[in-house]
Amino acid sequence: MSNIVVFVEQEGGNLRQASLEALGAAHQAGATAVAVLCGDGAQAAAAKLTAQGVSAAICLDGPGTHSPDALSKALADIVQAQSASGFLAPATSRGRDLAPRVAAHLDCVLFSDVTGFAANGGGFEVTRPWLAGKAIATLTTSGAVLCATTRLNTFPIAGGGAAPTVTSQTLNDAGKARVTGVEAKGQAKLDVTEAPVVVSGGRGLKEPEGFQIIEDLAAAFGDAAVGASRAVVDLGWRPHSEQVGQTGKTVAPKLYIAVGISGAIQHLAGMRTSGTIVAINKDPEAPIFKVADYGIVGDAFEIVPALTAEIKAIKAKH
Ligand SMILES: Cc1cc2nc3c(=O)[nH]c(=O)nc-3n(C[C@H](O)[C@H](O)[C@H](O)COP(=O)(O)OP(=O)(O)OC[C@H]3O[C@@H](n4cnc5c(N)ncnc54)[C@H](O)[C@@H]3O)c2cc1C
């Protein structure tokens, strides 16, 4: 069985869901994962990798872990030292920063935002969305090493295997670019890229206060994040961190609810691979209905509060 090195993100000893999915992707490719973690809490997080099919975990510390160039060089060295057939990172901000650098060190192609893997002879076959998600491309790797980022909320978390052997390495090379501080987000809100449910609003909500019905529906689900179209972000109604689409974030939650969003191609590029798509729009001709699994034609200000009340009633019964 081949080895794939996976960059596993953690915060305060807690493993990020996106990284568990990247480990699931390695499993889907028929490989054993070697997890690489770094920063404070890496050892505690590695100890939690007990059933993700991880054979070994390498914890990095030292000044180089704060530098994308030093860290990516160290990751490439680990891939070579492990004679690994691949390197995976989740398509988070950090993964998307590191993976191209690792690919450059290894002199191999980077497949970004991959949604499927399979072993193919000595190499791999990967699938990824193309043309703003209008087509799915199937590509085969020809280089010695597969280098890829994995789309969030796409791969199942792998199960099985024993606890990995944990080793440590210190990166003394501080690198050229350094992260000197990290600020926690003000509120403990779910990130739109990681939430299993995303409730997004658009210009159909009329004014910033119109988003209260979106906030209420997201709160009723409990595990939902609020998303937004670019139109409302440009108007200053919502922060850019919530923007879904070509120039915003790519999301693939289990459930995506688009409220008062027309469904422009640039918006669809960021959400069309979601599990189930529900559209609420008063215009029956709105393009969003072409990608929706369920569509409700009507006024968001009547439909959304009724939906929120129904979700609350269902939750109260369970
Ligand atoms: C280079 C480029 C990049 C872009 N990137 C992005 C991106 O990343 N993300 C993005 O979203 N857009 C992006 N856009 C903008 C995109 O083209 C659209 O302009 C934008 O998505 C429209 O936002 P909207 O659907 O909220 O607004 P609108 O297009 O104005 O649609 C509002 C919708 O609300 C409906 N509506 C109105 N009132 C109600 C009501 N009471 N109840 C229910 N429905 C109602 C209307 O029928 C309409 O369909 C980009 C554009 C360009 C050129």
The ligand as a Tripos MOL2 file, in Angstrom:
@<TRIPOS>MOLECULE
LIG
   53    58     1     0     0
SMALL
NO_CHARGES

@<TRIPOS>ATOM
      1 C1        -15.9810   38.9210  -12.0550 C.3       1 LIG1
      2 C2        -17.2220   38.7370  -11.2300 C.ar      1 LIG1
      3 C3        -17.1530   37.9760  -10.0810 C.ar      1 LIG1
      4 C4        -18.3000   37.7750   -9.3150 C.ar      1 LIG1
      5 N1        -18.2210   36.9970   -8.1710 N.ar      1 LIG1
      6 C5        -19.3360   36.7400   -7.4880 C.ar      1 LIG1
      7 C6        -19.3050   35.8840   -6.3390 C.ar      1 LIG1
      8 O1        -18.2540   35.4000   -5.9240 O.2       1 LIG1
      9 N2        -20.4770   35.6230   -5.7130 N.ar      1 LIG1
     10 C7        -21.6810   36.1610   -6.1260 C.ar      1 LIG1
     11 O2        -22.7040   35.8750   -5.4820 O.2       1 LIG1
     12 N3        -21.7170   36.9830   -7.1780 N.ar      1 LIG1
     13 C8        -20.5890   37.3010   -7.8520 C.ar      1 LIG1
     14 N4        -20.6500   38.1730   -8.9040 N.ar      1 LIG1
     15 C9        -21.8870   38.9400   -9.1030 C.3       1 LIG1
     16 C10       -22.9730   38.1840   -9.8330 C.3       1 LIG1
     17 O3        -22.8070   38.3260  -11.2410 O.3       1 LIG1
     18 C11       -24.3620   38.7320   -9.4430 C.3       1 LIG1
     19 O4        -24.4110   40.1150   -9.7260 O.3       1 LIG1
     20 C12       -24.7380   38.5350   -7.9840 C.3       1 LIG1
     21 O5        -24.5230   37.1880   -7.6140 O.3       1 LIG1
     22 C13       -26.2070   38.8940   -7.7820 C.3       1 LIG1
     23 O6        -26.5150   38.8230   -6.4230 O.3       1 LIG1
     24 P1        -28.0240   38.5260   -5.9460 P.3       1 LIG1
     25 O7        -28.4660   37.2310   -6.5440 O.co2     1 LIG1
     26 O8        -28.0480   38.7070   -4.4920 O.co2     1 LIG1
     27 O9        -28.8040   39.7750   -6.5520 O.3       1 LIG1
     28 P2        -29.8240   39.8730   -7.7720 P.3       1 LIG1
     29 O10       -29.2340   39.3420   -9.0240 O.co2     1 LIG1
     30 O11       -30.3140   41.2730   -7.7710 O.co2     1 LIG1
     31 O12       -31.0150   38.8870   -7.3830 O.3       1 LIG1
     32 C14       -31.9160   39.1180   -6.3490 C.3       1 LIG1
     33 C15       -32.9570   38.0120   -6.4140 C.3       1 LIG1
     34 O13       -33.8370   38.1540   -5.3260 O.3       1 LIG1
     35 C16       -35.1480   37.8210   -5.7860 C.3       1 LIG1
     36 N5        -36.0870   38.4720   -4.8680 N.ar      1 LIG1
     37 C17       -36.3800   39.7870   -4.7850 C.ar      1 LIG1
     38 N6        -37.2490   40.0070   -3.7680 N.ar      1 LIG1
     39 C18       -37.5180   38.7950   -3.2180 C.ar      1 LIG1
     40 C19       -38.3400   38.3550   -2.1530 C.ar      1 LIG1
     41 N7        -39.0660   39.2330   -1.4100 N.pl3     1 LIG1
     42 N8        -38.3720   37.0420   -1.8760 N.ar      1 LIG1
     43 C20       -37.6620   36.1320   -2.6050 C.ar      1 LIG1
     44 N9        -36.8670   36.4990   -3.6180 N.ar      1 LIG1
     45 C21       -36.7800   37.8150   -3.9240 C.ar      1 LIG1
     46 C22       -35.1980   38.3170   -7.2080 C.3       1 LIG1
     47 O14       -36.2140   37.6210   -7.9410 O.3       1 LIG1
     48 C23       -33.8030   38.0030   -7.6890 C.3       1 LIG1
     49 O15       -33.7390   36.7410   -8.3160 O.3       1 LIG1
     50 C24       -19.5180   38.3800   -9.6930 C.ar      1 LIG1
     51 C25       -19.5810   39.1360  -10.8740 C.ar      1 LIG1
     52 C26       -18.4470   39.3310  -11.6220 C.ar      1 LIG1
     53 C27       -18.5450   40.1230  -12.8770 C.3       1 LIG1
@<TRIPOS>BOND
     1     1     2 1
     2     2     3 ar
     3     2    52 ar
     4     3     4 ar
     5     4     5 ar
     6     4    50 ar
     7     5     6 ar
     8     6     7 ar
     9     6    13 1
    10     7     8 2
    11     7     9 ar
    12     9    10 ar
    13    10    11 2
    14    10    12 ar
    15    12    13 ar
    16    13    14 ar
    17    14    15 1
    18    14    50 ar
    19    15    16 1
    20    16    17 1
    21    16    18 1
    22    18    19 1
    23    18    20 1
    24    20    21 1
    25    20    22 1
    26    22    23 1
    27    23    24 1
    28    24    25 2
    29    24    26 1
    30    24    27 1
    31    27    28 1
    32    28    29 2
    33    28    30 1
    34    28    31 1
    35    31    32 1
    36    32    33 1
    37    33    34 1
    38    33    48 1
    39    34    35 1
    40    35    36 1
    41    35    46 1
    42    36    37 ar
    43    36    45 ar
    44    37    38 ar
    45    38    39 ar
    46    39    40 ar
    47    39    45 ar
    48    40    41 1
    49    40    42 ar
    50    42    43 ar
    51    43    44 ar
    52    44    45 ar
    53    46    47 1
    54    46    48 1
    55    48    49 1
    56    50    51 ar
    57    51    52 ar
    58    52    53 1
@<TRIPOS>SUBSTRUCTURE
     1 LIG1         1 GROUP 0 **** ****
